[in-house]
Amino acid sequence: MTLTIYGDGKSGNCLKVKWTAEKLAIPYRWLELDVLRAQTRTPDFLALNPAGQVPLVILPDGRALAQSNAIIVHLAEGSPLIPADPYDRAKMFEWLFWEQYSHEPYVAVARFQMAYLGKPREELDAKLVERGRAALQRLEDGLEDTPFLVGDNVSLADVSLVAYTRVAHEGGFDLADFPRTTAWVARVEAALGIS
């Protein structure tokens, strides 16, 4: 049985679902939707996901599931991408929640405004830039003692956070200012087989 993923290849939130499926050898069919062309706002898509957002997966049994981090947790249940130790698993969730609340709204939004709306860096909201840099610094600090965000092995925390961190430069953030983060991006990309 094959998973169906509705996604936009420009979206880190969509790519983390794709990468998780590929890492776990879950067969899937990718249906590309262009958010910029409002393809998630059609009546057919809104019938599947009233929020009008991607990613959206249709599970082999026909049920729909939205929200990238919920999807990757569902797909990775019982796999090494979710730590077995209860505390480590909780730390993974800590990073997942933080990613959607304190990283993606700044790093990804700056990228979207610059790379897809053509906004010059100097026209970005100063708070957006400040909070994006703070998010990258938090990652840098979180990688001080371990090669991955939750210890010595790649987890969903890394999958989730690498999606927009690896393209932070498209939002005007210089990853050279964050050497541990830069090295971590390379490790996660290697572990996931992405480039």
Z-matrix of the N, CA and C atoms (Angstrom, degrees):
N
C 1 1.456
C 2 1.525 1 108.69
N 3 1.311 2 116.16 1 139.47
C 4 1.454 3 121.56 2 -174.89
C 5 1.528 4 111.42 3 -109.56
N 6 1.309 5 114.57 4 139.70
C 7 1.459 6 123.21 5 174.14
C 8 1.527 7 107.98 6 -79.13
N 9 1.308 8 117.84 7 143.44
C 10 1.459 9 121.56 8 172.69
C 11 1.519 10 107.75 9 -110.04
N 12 1.324 11 116.23 10 125.55
C 13 1.461 12 121.92 11 178.83
C 14 1.517 13 108.78 12 -114.04
N 15 1.318 14 115.99 13 118.62
C 16 1.459 15 121.32 14 169.81
C 17 1.527 16 106.01 15 -90.62
N 18 1.330 17 116.28 16 122.20
C 19 1.449 18 118.61 17 -177.52
C 20 1.505 19 113.03 18 -154.12
N 21 1.311 20 114.67 19 166.08
C 22 1.458 21 122.96 20 173.97
C 23 1.524 22 105.83 21 -115.54
N 24 1.319 23 117.10 22 117.90
C 25 1.453 24 122.19 23 -175.51
C 26 1.515 25 114.81 24 -60.81
N 27 1.345 26 117.42 25 -11.75
C 28 1.468 27 120.75 26 176.42
C 29 1.523 28 111.59 27 -84.37
N 30 1.323 29 116.40 28 -13.74
C 31 1.456 30 121.75 29 -172.13
C 32 1.525 31 112.54 30 -93.86
N 33 1.325 32 115.90 31 123.21
C 34 1.462 33 119.90 32 174.49
C 35 1.518 34 111.97 33 -61.23
N 36 1.332 35 116.75 34 -34.73
C 37 1.462 36 119.47 35 178.36
C 38 1.523 37 111.05 36 -61.92
N 39 1.325 38 117.04 37 -37.56
C 40 1.462 39 120.69 38 177.96
C 41 1.528 40 111.24 39 -73.85
N 42 1.322 41 116.11 40 -40.89
C 43 1.463 42 119.29 41 -177.94
C 44 1.520 43 112.13 42 -64.18
N 45 1.329 44 118.61 43 -34.32
C 46 1.470 45 118.75 44 179.64
C 47 1.521 46 111.27 45 -63.40
N 48 1.331 47 117.76 46 -31.23
C 49 1.470 48 121.03 47 175.87
C 50 1.533 49 109.44 48 -68.65
N 51 1.311 50 116.19 49 -45.88
C 52 1.475 51 121.66 50 178.42
C 53 1.530 52 110.28 51 -59.24
N 54 1.330 53 116.78 52 -47.82
C 55 1.468 54 120.55 53 -178.21
C 56 1.521 55 111.68 54 -63.60
N 57 1.328 56 117.50 55 -38.43
C 58 1.464 57 120.47 56 178.92
C 59 1.521 58 110.10 57 -64.92
N 60 1.314 59 117.01 58 -45.41
C 61 1.470 60 120.53 59 178.34
C 62 1.530 61 110.07 60 -60.07
N 63 1.321 62 116.95 61 -44.03
C 64 1.463 63 119.87 62 -179.27
C 65 1.524 64 111.60 63 -66.98
N 66 1.315 65 117.73 64 -42.47
C 67 1.470 66 120.81 65 179.49
C 68 1.524 67 110.92 66 -60.42
N 69 1.333 68 116.24 67 -35.77
C 70 1.460 69 120.90 68 -177.05
C 71 1.531 70 112.58 69 -95.63
N 72 1.331 71 116.84 70 7.36
C 73 1.468 72 122.71 71 178.75
C 74 1.528 73 111.76 72 56.01
N 75 1.328 74 115.98 73 40.51
C 76 1.462 75 121.41 74 176.01
C 77 1.523 76 107.56 75 -90.68
N 78 1.316 77 118.20 76 119.85
C 79 1.469 78 119.01 77 179.72
C 80 1.530 79 110.62 78 -65.62
N 81 1.323 80 115.51 79 138.46
C 82 1.460 81 119.25 80 -179.57
C 83 1.513 82 110.71 81 -147.35
N 84 1.311 83 113.63 82 159.25
C 85 1.458 84 122.42 83 172.93
C 86 1.518 85 105.80 84 -116.67
N 87 1.325 86 116.96 85 126.16
C 88 1.472 87 122.67 86 -177.73
C 89 1.526 88 108.43 87 -97.99
N 90 1.324 89 116.20 88 125.03
C 91 1.454 90 121.53 89 174.47
C 92 1.526 91 107.93 90 -112.10
N 93 1.307 92 116.37 91 109.34
C 94 1.460 93 122.94 92 -175.70
C 95 1.530 94 110.65 93 -76.67
N 96 1.318 95 115.85 94 126.23
C 97 1.459 96 122.82 95 173.97
C 98 1.519 97 107.90 96 -123.63
N 99 1.305 98 116.90 97 135.23
C 100 1.461 99 121.61 98 -179.81
C 101 1.529 100 108.97 99 -95.97
N 102 1.325 101 115.24 100 108.23
C 103 1.464 102 120.53 101 -179.38
C 104 1.526 103 110.36 102 -61.67
N 105 1.326 104 117.37 103 -37.51
C 106 1.464 105 120.80 104 -178.52
C 107 1.529 106 112.45 105 -65.73
N 108 1.321 107 116.21 106 -21.65
C 109 1.473 108 120.95 107 177.85
C 110 1.529 109 110.93 108 -101.01
N 111 1.346 110 116.56 109 15.66
C 112 1.472 111 123.71 110 175.64
C 113 1.529 112 113.11 111 59.93
N 114 1.331 113 117.08 112 29.66
C 115 1.459 114 119.52 113 179.93
C 116 1.531 115 113.11 114 -72.42
N 117 1.330 116 117.21 115 -10.96
C 118 1.467 117 120.33 116 174.73
C 119 1.529 118 111.01 117 -91.72
N 120 1.311 119 117.09 118 4.36
C 121 1.470 120 121.90 119 -178.24
C 122 1.531 121 112.22 120 -110.69
N 123 1.316 122 117.09 121 9.67
C 124 1.461 123 119.86 122 178.68
C 125 1.528 124 109.62 123 -76.14
N 126 1.327 125 117.73 124 154.17
C 127 1.466 126 119.75 125 177.77
C 128 1.530 127 113.03 126 -56.38
N 129 1.334 128 117.29 127 -38.64
C 130 1.468 129 119.96 128 -179.42
C 131 1.526 130 111.24 129 -63.88
N 132 1.346 131 116.83 130 -44.05
C 133 1.463 132 118.43 131 -179.53
C 134 1.527 133 110.79 132 -71.46
N 135 1.310 134 117.85 133 -40.75
C 136 1.471 135 120.51 134 179.80
C 137 1.525 136 111.64 135 -63.32
N 138 1.320 137 117.20 136 -25.38
C 139 1.464 138 119.90 137 174.65
C 140 1.524 139 111.03 138 -67.96
N 141 1.340 140 116.54 139 -30.06
C 142 1.470 141 121.26 140 177.37
C 143 1.522 142 111.36 141 -82.66
N 144 1.330 143 116.74 142 -41.34
C 145 1.459 144 122.06 143 -179.13
C 146 1.525 145 109.28 144 -139.57
N 147 1.332 146 116.70 145 96.69
C 148 1.470 147 120.33 146 -177.88
C 149 1.527 148 113.88 147 -57.87
N 150 1.339 149 117.99 148 -19.90
C 151 1.467 150 120.50 149 176.74
C 152 1.525 151 111.72 150 -73.31
N 153 1.328 152 117.20 151 -16.19
C 154 1.456 153 120.54 152 177.91
C 155 1.510 154 113.91 153 66.13
N 156 1.334 155 116.43 154 35.97
C 157 1.466 156 120.61 155 -176.79
C 158 1.522 157 110.74 156 -125.83
N 159 1.308 158 114.80 157 152.28
C 160 1.455 159 122.43 158 168.17
C 161 1.521 160 107.03 159 -114.30
N 162 1.325 161 117.00 160 152.11
C 163 1.452 162 127.83 161 7.21
C 164 1.525 163 112.63 162 -77.72
N 165 1.310 164 112.65 163 155.74
C 166 1.448 165 122.68 164 171.14
C 167 1.518 166 105.93 165 -138.88
N 168 1.311 167 116.54 166 134.24
C 169 1.465 168 118.76 167 173.90
C 170 1.518 169 109.02 168 -115.69
N 171 1.310 170 113.81 169 146.29
C 172 1.454 171 121.11 170 169.04
C 173 1.520 172 104.69 171 -108.92
N 174 1.320 173 115.00 172 115.36
C 175 1.456 174 121.03 173 -178.09
C 176 1.525 175 109.80 174 -70.25
N 177 1.321 176 117.76 175 159.88
C 178 1.466 177 120.22 176 -179.06
C 179 1.536 178 113.56 177 -54.93
N 180 1.339 179 117.73 178 -25.97
C 181 1.469 180 119.67 179 179.23
C 182 1.527 181 112.37 180 -87.90
N 183 1.355 182 117.16 181 4.46
C 184 1.452 183 121.27 182 175.54
C 185 1.516 184 115.46 183 95.84
N 186 1.338 185 117.85 184 -8.84
C 187 1.460 186 119.31 185 179.32
C 188 1.525 187 110.15 186 -76.76
N 189 1.344 188 115.58 187 146.39
C 190 1.464 189 121.77 188 179.61
C 191 1.528 190 109.25 189 -99.19
N 192 1.330 191 115.45 190 145.80
C 193 1.456 192 121.32 191 176.56
C 194 1.523 193 108.11 192 -141.13
N 195 1.338 194 115.64 193 130.73
C 196 1.463 195 121.61 194 -179.57
C 197 1.522 196 109.73 195 -117.68
N 198 1.330 197 114.87 196 176.71
C 199 1.464 198 125.65 197 -179.41
C 200 1.531 199 109.94 198 75.68
N 201 1.305 200 114.99 199 114.29
C 202 1.467 201 121.85 200 -170.34
C 203 1.520 202 113.82 201 -53.36
N 204 1.314 203 117.87 202 -47.53
C 205 1.465 204 118.38 203 -175.81
C 206 1.524 205 111.70 204 -71.10
N 207 1.339 206 118.26 205 -32.95
C 208 1.467 207 120.39 206 174.03
C 209 1.523 208 110.02 207 -64.08
N 210 1.322 209 116.22 208 -40.94
C 211 1.462 210 120.67 209 -179.43
C 212 1.528 211 110.90 210 -63.98
N 213 1.335 212 117.07 211 -48.35
C 214 1.469 213 117.87 212 -175.80
C 215 1.522 214 111.28 213 -67.59
N 216 1.328 215 118.03 214 -32.92
C 217 1.467 216 119.84 215 175.68
C 218 1.522 217 109.64 216 -64.53
N 219 1.312 218 116.94 217 -43.32
C 220 1.469 219 120.31 218 178.96
C 221 1.527 220 110.62 219 -61.37
N 222 1.324 221 116.17 220 -46.78
C 223 1.471 222 119.69 221 -178.10
C 224 1.528 223 112.11 222 -64.57
N 225 1.321 224 117.10 223 -35.61
C 226 1.471 225 121.42 224 -172.62
C 227 1.521 226 113.57 225 -91.11
N 228 1.318 227 118.01 226 -0.33
C 229 1.468 228 120.95 227 -178.61
C 230 1.529 229 109.87 228 -50.21
N 231 1.344 230 116.53 229 126.42
C 232 1.457 231 121.83 230 178.51
C 233 1.520 232 115.26 231 80.92
N 234 1.332 233 117.18 232 3.71
C 235 1.475 234 120.85 233 -179.53
C 236 1.523 235 109.83 234 -102.60
N 237 1.335 236 116.61 235 167.48
C 238 1.467 237 119.91 236 176.86
C 239 1.532 238 114.44 237 -65.36
N 240 1.329 239 118.70 238 -10.73
C 241 1.464 240 120.58 239 177.69
C 242 1.524 241 112.37 240 -72.30
N 243 1.340 242 116.21 241 -13.36
C 244 1.463 243 121.51 242 174.73
C 245 1.521 244 106.86 243 -114.77
N 246 1.321 245 117.99 244 114.80
C 247 1.469 246 120.17 245 -176.74
C 248 1.530 247 112.02 246 -57.03
N 249 1.330 248 115.48 247 142.32
C 250 1.466 249 121.33 248 179.36
C 251 1.524 250 111.60 249 -74.98
N 252 1.332 251 117.21 250 -35.13
C 253 1.460 252 121.06 251 -179.46
C 254 1.530 253 109.33 252 -67.28
N 255 1.351 254 118.30 253 130.11
C 256 1.463 255 120.60 254 -177.23
C 257 1.536 256 114.08 255 -57.80
N 258 1.328 257 117.55 256 -40.11
C 259 1.459 258 119.49 257 179.33
C 260 1.528 259 110.59 258 -67.31
N 261 1.330 260 116.48 259 -44.78
C 262 1.461 261 119.61 260 178.64
C 263 1.527 262 111.12 261 -62.19
N 264 1.338 263 116.38 262 -38.31
C 265 1.455 264 119.59 263 177.09
C 266 1.532 265 109.83 264 -62.81
N 267 1.321 266 116.94 265 -42.78
C 268 1.468 267 120.54 266 177.89
C 269 1.524 268 110.81 267 -62.76
N 270 1.329 269 118.04 268 -39.00
C 271 1.470 270 120.71 269 177.12
C 272 1.531 271 110.29 270 -64.04
N 273 1.337 272 116.48 271 -38.64
C 274 1.464 273 119.49 272 176.02
C 275 1.526 274 109.86 273 -58.88
N 276 1.345 275 116.92 274 -46.51
C 277 1.466 276 120.28 275 178.85
C 278 1.529 277 111.12 276 -64.26
N 279 1.318 278 116.82 277 -36.76
C 280 1.463 279 119.94 278 176.63
C 281 1.526 280 110.51 279 -55.83
N 282 1.334 281 116.25 280 -47.11
C 283 1.461 282 120.64 281 178.51
C 284 1.533 283 111.01 282 -65.47
N 285 1.339 284 118.11 283 -40.16
C 286 1.467 285 120.72 284 -179.82
C 287 1.526 286 111.27 285 -61.90
N 288 1.332 287 116.41 286 -44.71
C 289 1.462 288 119.43 287 179.45
C 290 1.528 289 110.22 288 -66.37
N 291 1.329 290 116.26 289 -42.33
C 292 1.462 291 121.07 290 -179.90
C 293 1.527 292 110.46 291 -62.17
N 294 1.318 293 116.74 292 -39.78
C 295 1.469 294 120.86 293 -178.95
C 296 1.523 295 111.24 294 -57.02
N 297 1.313 296 117.28 295 -45.51
C 298 1.456 297 120.10 296 -177.04
C 299 1.524 298 112.80 297 -76.50
N 300 1.317 299 117.01 298 -23.90
C 301 1.464 300 120.26 299 -175.88
C 302 1.527 301 113.20 300 -98.28
N 303 1.323 302 117.33 301 -33.83
C 304 1.471 303 120.25 302 -169.85
C 305 1.525 304 115.03 303 -125.65
N 306 1.314 305 118.86 304 -2.89
C 307 1.466 306 121.80 305 -179.90
C 308 1.532 307 109.83 306 -118.44
N 309 1.309 308 117.22 307 -63.09
C 310 1.453 309 122.32 308 -176.72
C 311 1.528 310 113.36 309 -55.74
N 312 1.345 311 119.93 310 -41.36
C 313 1.467 312 119.18 311 -178.87
C 314 1.535 313 114.47 312 -64.56
N 315 1.308 314 117.19 313 -13.66
C 316 1.461 315 120.64 314 -177.89
C 317 1.528 316 111.51 315 -113.47
N 318 1.320 317 116.91 316 -56.20
C 319 1.466 318 120.04 317 -178.27
C 320 1.528 319 110.50 318 -65.62
N 321 1.324 320 117.06 319 -47.78
C 322 1.464 321 120.47 320 -178.72
C 323 1.521 322 112.07 321 -69.32
N 324 1.321 323 116.91 322 -38.05
C 325 1.460 324 119.78 323 -178.76
C 326 1.532 325 110.59 324 -68.39
N 327 1.322 326 117.90 325 -41.01
C 328 1.473 327 120.27 326 175.72
C 329 1.530 328 109.88 327 -60.40
N 330 1.326 329 116.06 328 -43.08
C 331 1.473 330 120.23 329 177.99
C 332 1.526 331 110.53 330 -61.10
N 333 1.317 332 117.46 331 -46.99
C 334 1.454 333 121.18 332 -178.59
C 335 1.534 334 110.91 333 -60.23
N 336 1.322 335 115.37 334 -45.56
C 337 1.462 336 118.57 335 -177.85
C 338 1.522 337 112.02 336 -64.51
N 339 1.314 338 116.82 337 -38.85
C 340 1.466 339 119.52 338 -179.02
C 341 1.529 340 111.79 339 -80.28
N 342 1.339 341 116.88 340 -52.67
C 343 1.466 342 120.80 341 -171.42
C 344 1.528 343 113.29 342 -75.90
N 345 1.333 344 117.63 343 -31.20
C 346 1.462 345 119.17 344 -173.62
C 347 1.523 346 114.05 345 -113.76
N 348 1.323 347 117.47 346 -22.78
C 349 1.462 348 119.85 347 176.45
C 350 1.528 349 111.82 348 -104.33
N 351 1.355 350 116.22 349 -7.50
C 352 1.458 351 120.60 350 176.43
C 353 1.518 352 115.26 351 73.43
N 354 1.305 353 117.47 352 21.07
C 355 1.461 354 121.31 353 -179.16
C 356 1.528 355 109.64 354 -76.79
N 357 1.316 356 119.35 355 130.80
C 358 1.462 357 120.89 356 176.48
C 359 1.534 358 111.20 357 -67.19
N 360 1.306 359 116.20 358 149.31
C 361 1.463 360 121.78 359 -178.36
C 362 1.530 361 111.90 360 -52.60
N 363 1.325 362 116.87 361 -42.16
C 364 1.464 363 120.69 362 -176.66
C 365 1.532 364 112.75 363 -67.72
N 366 1.326 365 117.20 364 -12.62
C 367 1.472 366 120.14 365 177.89
C 368 1.527 367 112.93 366 -96.40
N 369 1.325 368 117.46 367 -2.80
C 370 1.461 369 119.59 368 176.68
C 371 1.519 370 109.58 369 -69.35
N 372 1.306 371 116.26 370 146.79
C 373 1.460 372 121.35 371 175.87
C 374 1.532 373 108.95 372 -58.47
N 375 1.316 374 116.84 373 130.82
C 376 1.469 375 121.53 374 -177.32
C 377 1.525 376 111.65 375 -59.34
N 378 1.330 377 117.85 376 -36.16
C 379 1.474 378 121.16 377 178.87
C 380 1.528 379 110.75 378 -66.09
N 381 1.325 380 116.90 379 -36.82
C 382 1.461 381 121.67 380 177.92
C 383 1.525 382 110.09 381 -60.88
N 384 1.312 383 116.20 382 -46.99
C 385 1.461 384 121.69 383 179.97
C 386 1.530 385 110.40 384 -66.01
N 387 1.304 386 117.08 385 -44.91
C 388 1.465 387 121.72 386 -179.60
C 389 1.535 388 110.73 387 -60.83
N 390 1.315 389 116.61 388 -44.87
C 391 1.464 390 120.08 389 -178.75
C 392 1.524 391 111.60 390 -72.22
N 393 1.323 392 117.60 391 -31.83
C 394 1.462 393 120.60 392 174.65
C 395 1.520 394 111.27 393 -64.05
N 396 1.329 395 116.04 394 -44.96
C 397 1.471 396 120.01 395 177.27
C 398 1.532 397 110.73 396 -63.45
N 399 1.326 398 116.97 397 -39.25
C 400 1.465 399 120.74 398 178.39
C 401 1.525 400 110.77 399 -63.83
N 402 1.323 401 116.81 400 -38.22
C 403 1.469 402 120.20 401 177.91
C 404 1.526 403 110.33 402 -64.72
N 405 1.312 404 116.88 403 -43.84
C 406 1.466 405 119.95 404 178.70
C 407 1.529 406 111.08 405 -65.32
N 408 1.316 407 117.21 406 -35.69
C 409 1.464 408 120.06 407 176.32
C 410 1.525 409 110.91 408 -66.66
N 411 1.324 410 117.06 409 -37.46
C 412 1.468 411 120.79 410 177.42
C 413 1.529 412 110.33 411 -61.94
N 414 1.322 413 116.56 412 -41.42
C 415 1.473 414 120.19 413 174.93
C 416 1.521 415 110.17 414 -61.55
N 417 1.313 416 116.04 415 -47.73
C 418 1.465 417 121.31 416 -179.71
C 419 1.525 418 110.23 417 -55.26
N 420 1.309 419 117.10 418 -45.72
C 421 1.464 420 121.68 419 179.87
C 422 1.526 421 111.08 420 -67.42
N 423 1.324 422 117.06 421 -36.79
C 424 1.462 423 121.34 422 -179.37
C 425 1.510 424 113.62 423 -68.71
N 426 1.314 425 116.76 424 -16.82
C 427 1.466 426 121.61 425 -179.38
C 428 1.522 427 112.77 426 -101.27
N 429 1.306 428 116.88 427 13.61
C 430 1.459 429 120.66 428 -176.18
C 431 1.528 430 112.67 429 -63.50
N 432 1.328 431 117.32 430 -38.53
C 433 1.467 432 120.25 431 -172.07
C 434 1.520 433 115.18 432 -112.48
N 435 1.330 434 118.25 433 -9.18
C 436 1.460 435 120.68 434 -175.73
C 437 1.520 436 110.86 435 -136.36
N 438 1.332 437 117.53 436 152.23
C 439 1.464 438 119.69 437 -179.57
C 440 1.530 439 113.53 438 -72.88
N 441 1.337 440 116.66 439 -25.47
C 442 1.455 441 121.88 440 177.47
C 443 1.523 442 107.89 441 -124.24
N 444 1.301 443 117.28 442 170.60
C 445 1.460 444 120.01 443 -173.39
C 446 1.526 445 113.68 444 -67.09
N 447 1.325 446 116.22 445 -27.81
C 448 1.459 447 120.48 446 178.01
C 449 1.528 448 107.82 447 -125.12
N 450 1.311 449 116.09 448 68.48
C 451 1.459 450 120.59 449 173.94
C 452 1.508 451 115.35 450 91.39
N 453 1.327 452 114.45 451 -142.53
C 454 1.460 453 121.37 452 -170.19
C 455 1.524 454 114.42 453 -95.13
N 456 1.325 455 117.48 454 -1.51
C 457 1.464 456 120.46 455 -176.64
C 458 1.517 457 111.17 456 -128.56
N 459 1.320 458 115.06 457 148.94
C 460 1.457 459 120.31 458 177.76
C 461 1.528 460 108.78 459 -64.93
N 462 1.336 461 115.18 460 140.08
C 463 1.461 462 121.06 461 177.32
C 464 1.528 463 108.34 462 -136.31
N 465 1.323 464 115.55 463 179.22
C 466 1.457 465 119.28 464 177.28
C 467 1.527 466 112.36 465 -61.50
N 468 1.319 467 117.52 466 -24.78
C 469 1.468 468 119.70 467 175.10
C 470 1.525 469 110.08 468 -58.48
N 471 1.316 470 116.20 469 -43.41
C 472 1.469 471 120.66 470 179.94
C 473 1.526 472 111.05 471 -69.72
N 474 1.331 473 116.84 472 -43.13
C 475 1.464 474 120.87 473 179.35
C 476 1.528 475 109.15 474 -57.27
N 477 1.319 476 115.53 475 -48.21
C 478 1.452 477 120.69 476 -176.51
C 479 1.526 478 112.20 477 -63.66
N 480 1.309 479 116.33 478 -45.60
C 481 1.470 480 119.44 479 -173.94
C 482 1.514 481 114.52 480 -81.82
N 483 1.320 482 118.05 481 -23.54
C 484 1.456 483 118.35 482 179.69
C 485 1.528 484 111.46 483 -72.23
N 486 1.329 485 116.92 484 -24.19
C 487 1.463 486 120.69 485 -173.13
C 488 1.531 487 113.01 486 -54.56
N 489 1.314 488 116.75 487 -49.39
C 490 1.469 489 119.15 488 179.56
C 491 1.524 490 112.93 489 -97.09
N 492 1.322 491 117.51 490 -22.85
C 493 1.464 492 118.94 491 178.55
C 494 1.520 493 110.80 492 -64.29
N 495 1.315 494 117.30 493 -40.80
C 496 1.474 495 121.07 494 -176.48
C 497 1.529 496 112.49 495 -64.23
N 498 1.325 497 117.25 496 -20.31
C 499 1.466 498 121.15 497 179.12
C 500 1.536 499 111.42 498 -115.90
N 501 1.316 500 116.20 499 20.58
C 502 1.471 501 120.65 500 -179.16
C 503 1.529 502 111.89 501 -58.34
N 504 1.337 503 116.81 502 -30.56
C 505 1.473 504 120.11 503 179.23
C 506 1.530 505 111.47 504 -60.39
N 507 1.340 506 117.23 505 -27.05
C 508 1.465 507 120.32 506 178.50
C 509 1.533 508 111.24 507 -70.70
N 510 1.328 509 116.54 508 -12.35
C 511 1.456 510 122.12 509 174.78
C 512 1.514 511 111.82 510 -105.92
N 513 1.337 512 115.85 511 12.09
C 514 1.461 513 120.43 512 176.55
C 515 1.518 514 115.04 513 87.29
N 516 1.333 515 117.73 514 9.39
C 517 1.467 516 120.68 515 178.62
C 518 1.522 517 108.76 516 -94.82
N 519 1.308 518 116.99 517 132.40
C 520 1.462 519 122.09 518 -178.63
C 521 1.521 520 109.45 519 -96.24
N 522 1.325 521 116.58 520 106.73
C 523 1.469 522 120.23 521 -179.17
C 524 1.525 523 112.51 522 -67.47
N 525 1.320 524 117.96 523 -13.80
C 526 1.471 525 119.57 524 174.92
C 527 1.523 526 110.29 525 -60.98
N 528 1.322 527 117.45 526 -23.26
C 529 1.466 528 121.33 527 177.38
C 530 1.531 529 112.22 528 -74.61
N 531 1.327 530 116.17 529 -7.70
C 532 1.464 531 121.95 530 -174.95
C 533 1.535 532 109.14 531 -132.11
N 534 1.336 533 118.01 532 75.70
C 535 1.469 534 120.72 533 -171.78
C 536 1.528 535 114.66 534 -63.75
N 537 1.328 536 118.17 535 -37.52
C 538 1.474 537 118.99 536 178.20
C 539 1.530 538 109.91 537 -65.97
N 540 1.315 539 115.67 538 -38.75
C 541 1.461 540 120.18 539 179.16
C 542 1.518 541 110.55 540 -65.95
N 543 1.323 542 116.75 541 -41.36
C 544 1.467 543 120.90 542 178.31
C 545 1.529 544 110.69 543 -60.44
N 546 1.322 545 116.90 544 -45.07
C 547 1.475 546 120.66 545 178.73
C 548 1.526 547 110.62 546 -65.73
N 549 1.330 548 116.82 547 -38.34
C 550 1.467 549 121.71 548 178.08
C 551 1.528 550 111.17 549 -63.18
N 552 1.337 551 117.49 550 -43.16
C 553 1.467 552 120.58 551 177.90
C 554 1.523 553 109.47 552 -55.10
N 555 1.321 554 117.33 553 -45.96
C 556 1.469 555 121.05 554 179.98
C 557 1.531 556 111.04 555 -62.47
N 558 1.336 557 117.36 556 -41.09
C 559 1.474 558 120.36 557 179.26
C 560 1.530 559 111.23 558 -64.86
N 561 1.326 560 116.39 559 -42.52
C 562 1.459 561 119.30 560 -179.23
C 563 1.521 562 110.85 561 -68.26
N 564 1.319 563 116.89 562 -43.28
C 565 1.457 564 119.79 563 176.68
C 566 1.520 565 111.41 564 -57.53
N 567 1.332 566 116.33 565 -42.43
C 568 1.475 567 120.05 566 178.27
C 569 1.529 568 110.64 567 -64.76
N 570 1.328 569 116.92 568 -43.77
C 571 1.468 570 120.64 569 -178.99
C 572 1.515 571 111.78 570 -64.38
N 573 1.328 572 117.32 571 -32.19
C 574 1.469 573 121.20 572 -179.05
C 575 1.525 574 112.76 573 -93.33
N 576 1.332 575 116.57 574 -10.05
C 577 1.462 576 119.96 575 -178.82
C 578 1.529 577 113.04 576 71.62
N 579 1.344 578 116.16 577 34.18
C 580 1.460 579 120.50 578 177.93
C 581 1.523 580 109.72 579 -114.29
N 582 1.318 581 115.44 580 159.62
C 583 1.479 582 118.30 581 177.30
C 584 1.509 583 109.86 582 -140.53
